Amino acid sequence: MGASLAYLVVQGKSKEKIWEELGLKLSQSQERPAFSRKVIEGVLTKSGGYLICDYSWKVFDEEKLIKLSTNAELFAGEVDERVNISMASGWKDGVNTWSVRHDLDEGRTHLNVVGDPPEPFSQIKHTIFEQRKRELDCCDFIFDIPVDLFKALTGFSYDGTGDIGARFEPAYDYLERIRDENCKPISDIETLPMEKLFGVLSRLGCSVQMEKNGEVVIDRRFGVGPSFRLGLYKPNSDVSSKTIQALLKEMDITFDAWLNEINEIA
């Protein structure tokens, strides 16, 4: 399975302030979790910024990026090699000033550019498009444009080719989310017909995919983020309460959000 993570670099705020605004704290154990999709890690960059890599896809959202970039500058990025999506964006004083995004499903040359990305964007774009002309068309060269731009601006690349130290160095902070005590736990969820479950998940921003062998896979819409294997599709069958609880936990869906959508379609 390919790499899948979101990451950002904040300049102009202490790491403690960044943790506070993202709802994070230091993990009691400063050893990297064995299960990579649970990892949230941070490290100071050579330019004085602070990098956070989120393999869980549960930390960043637009509201938090606005807050983080208030009175600061922020560069955000994401990659999902499973579906060949990559993105880089810039934020300053609470405003998303530019973004560059590639999605292979939109075409091999797809590149959505919003705003005025800083240099060396035009140079990177020109170099990679020229490389694409010279080499085999079967390769997704355009995927590298947001990745290379983020590396040029911050020194970080998810594939380890940047000038920020390799993972597992002692300098990394291993982080975890602070639980919201006001959030109801996912419990007492009733068994639900499979087709109804699909409808609720769609309203919650998930997509339902069926593989050739008949297995159902739940993804975040656009295929970015965590996924959950529900099992073989069985028409008119029920999904157990225990399975739904595991699904919601993995997809980071709260009981309140689930309950709201159940009530809407009841």
N, C-alpha and C positions, 0 to 999 in steps of 0.2 A: 504494500500500500504506500502511496506517495505521501509527501509531507503535506500537512494541513495545519495552519496556524495563523493567528493575527498578531500584530506587533506594533509598537509605537515607540517614538523617542520624544521626550518632553524636555524642552530647554527653558530655564528660567524659574524652576521650582525645585525644592528639595525632594529627595525620594520619599521622605516621611509625609510630606504634603501630598505627593502623588498617590501614595498608598491610601491616605485618608479619603481623597476625592474619588478613588476607584472602589472604595470599600474593601481594601485588602489589608492583610497583616502578615508578619513573618510567620512561617510555619514553625511549629515546635521543633520538628526535625529539619535540619538543614542538609539532608540528603535528598538527592533528586528522586521523586517517586518512580517506582518501576513501571507504572502504567503511564505512558507518555501523554495520553489525552487528559490527564489530571494536572499536568505541569503548568504552573505559572511562575515565571522566573524574571528577575530584574538584575541589571548591572549598570554601573556608571560607564559612560562612553568617554573616549579620549578627548572629545570636544567639551565635556562638562555636562552633557545631557544625561538623561536616565532612560534606559531601554527596558521595556517590558515585553516579554514574549508570552502569549497566551495560547497554549495548545488545547485548552478546554473550550474555547469559543464562548466563554460565559462572562467575560469581564467588560468588554468595550461595547458601547452603543453610542448613538449620536448625542444623546443628552450628556453623557459623561465626557465625550470628546469636546463638546462646547465648554463644559465646566473646566476641564483640564487645560484648555488652550486660553482661557481667560487670564489676562496679564501674563501670558507665556506664548511660546511657539511650539507647535507640535507637528510631527510627521507620523502618519499612520500608514500601515500596509497590511496586506493579507495575501496569502497564497493557498491554493488548494490544488495540488498536483493530480488529484483523483479526477477532477473535471477541467483542469487547465484554466483556472481563473487566477488572475493576479491583479493587485491594485496598489496604488500609492496615492496619498493625498496630503495636503498641507493645511494647517489650521493656525490662525493667529487671532488673539483677542476675541475668542469665541466664535470666529467665522471660518467656515470652510472656504479657503481662497482658491484651491485648485484640486483637481484629481485626474488620475490616469488609470484606466481600467481595461483589462483584456479578458474576453470570455470566448473560448474556442467555439462554443456552441453558436456564437453569433458570426463565425467565419474565421478563417485562418489569419486574415489581415485586420480583424476587428480591433479597434483601439478607440475607446471613448475618452475624449479629452475635454475637461471642463475647466474654464478659467485659463490662467497663463502659468503653466508649470515652470519652475525656475530652471536655468541652465545647470547641468548640461543636457537637459531634456532633448532639445532639437538635435544635438550631436549624437546622443544615444539612439534616438529614433532613426536617424539617417544611417548610422552604422549597421543597425540590425536589419533594416529593410534592404540594404545593399547586400548583407550577408545572405538574406533569404533568396535574393535573386541568383546568387552564385551557387548555393547549395541545394540539397534535396528539399522539395516542397513538402515532404511528409513530416518535417520537423516543425514544431510550434515555436518559432523564433520570437514571435511578438510577445509571448508570455514573459520574456526576459526584460522588456522595456520598463514596466513598473518596478521590477526587482532591481535592475541596475540603477535606476534613478534613485530609489531609496538608499541603495548602497553608496552612491556618489554623495548624497546629501547628509548621511548620518554615519557612514562607515560600517553599517550592519547589513549582512545578507543572510537569509535563513539557511542557505546551503553551506555556510561556514567559510565563504571566500572573502568576507569583509575583513576589516582590520580590528574589529572588536574580538576580544579573546574567545577561544573555543568554549563550547559548553562544558560543564562539569568542573570549571575552574573554581577555586575557593571564593573568588570575588563575587560569584553569583548569589543573589538572595532568592531563596525559594519561598513563595508566597501562597497564601490561601485566602479565599473570600471570607469576610466577616458575615456570619449568619444574621439575617434580619429577624429579630425576635418577634416582630409584629406579623411576620408571614406565617400563615397556617401551614402545618406539615401536610405532606401528601399522604393522606390516610383515609380509611373508610370509603374508598372508591369502589363503586359497584361494577359488576361484570357488565360488559357492553357488547352488542352485536358488532361484528367486524366492520360492516359497511357504515354504521353510525360512527364508529371510532374514526374511520377515514374522514368523515365529514367534519368532525370536531377538530381533528389535527390540521385539516386544511385551513380552518378559521384561525388556528393558532400559528399560522405561518410555516407549516410543514408540508412537504410533498411526499406522496406515496408512490413508490416505484416497485414494479414486479419484475424479478429476474426470470431468466429463461426456465429455471428449475421450479418456478412457481413461488419462490420465497419472496416475502414482502419486506421491503427496506424503507424505513422512515428517515427522511433527510430534512434538514433545514431547506427552505425554498432556495432554489438556484444551486443546490448541492454544496453549499459552503457551511462547514461546521460539523457538529457531531451527527452520527447516524445510529439507528437502532434496527436490528434484525428481528422482525416480529414473528417469523416462522412462515410456514406454507399457507398460502391462501386457501381458505375453505369457505365457500359460499354459505351464507345463513348460519355461520358458526359464531359463538361468543368468544370474546377475549377476556381472560380471567382478570380479576382485580389485581392480583400479584403482578401479572405481566404489565398491566397499565401503569401501576406504580413505578415499576422499573423503567418503563419507557419515559414517563414524565421526569423522573430523576435524571436520566441520561440526557434528555433533551432540554433540561433546565426549565421546565414548565411548572409554575407554582400551582398549588391547589386552588387558590383564588381564581387564577386565570382559567384553569380547567373548569371550575364550577360555573363561572360566568358563561362560557360557551355551551356547556351542557344545558344550562337554563334557557339559553337563547333558542336552541333547536328542539327543546322538549315539546 
